């Protein structure tokens, strides 16, 4: 049981980091609404929107894609250049 709590703390820290990043991005991109709504309403709505956006994100570390080595392309031999035959 103690192990589960430790793992949960790591996930919440990662989740908080994601939530902070999303709130910062939303607030910077929607600055035109800040003047219309006011500071308090704007921050509350940004927090709600960020929570809904982050809710579906899994808090597992992202795995890097494994790249397969490329197959060597067959090398074509150059055609031999021969002198044209002379016709008599």
N, C-alpha and C positions, 0 to 999 in steps of 0.2 A: 504494500500500500504506500509506503514511503517513496518508493521509486516512481509511482504514478504521479505523486504530487510534484516531484522534482521535474518530471517531464512536462507536466502541465505549466509550471512556471516558465520553462523555456519557451513554450508555445505562446504564452501570453505576452512575453517580452517581444517575441517576433511579431505577434499580432499588433501590439501597440506601435511598433516601429512602422508597420505597414499602414496602420490607421493614421499615424502622424504624417506620413509621406503623402497619403491621399488627401488629407485635409489641407495640407500646404498647396498641393497642386490645384485643388478645386478653388481655394481662396484666391490664388494668383490668377487663375484663368477667368474667374467670374467677378472681377473687380467692379464692373459696371453696375452690377446689382447691389453692391454695398451702399451706394449713394441713394438708391431707391428704397431699400428696406430699412436701412439703419444698421449700426454696428452690432447690436445685440441680436436682432432677428437674423441677420446675415450669418453670424457665427453659429447660432443654434441650428439653422437649416443646413449649413455646411457640415456640421458634425453628424446630423441625422443622415444626410446623403452619403457621407463617407462610411458610416456604420453599415448601411445597406449595401454599399458596393463591396466592402471587405467581407461581409458575411459569408459569401460563397467561396472565398479563397481558402485553400488548404494551407496550413501553416507548416508544411513539410519542406525541407530544403529541396531546391530544384536540382535534378540530376542533369549532368551534361550529356549531350547526345554523343553516342559512340560513332566515330567515323570509320567507315570501312576503307581499306586501302584500294586505290584505283587499279584496275587491270591495265596491264601494259598493252598499248595498241600495237598491232602487228605492223612492222615496218615494210613498206612496199619497196621492191627493188626498182631502181631506175632502168628504163628501157635503154638498150644499147643503141647507139647511133651508128648506123652503117652508111657508107657512101652509096648513093644511088647507082644502080647498074647503068652502064652506058649502052645505049641501043645503037647498032650499026646501021 
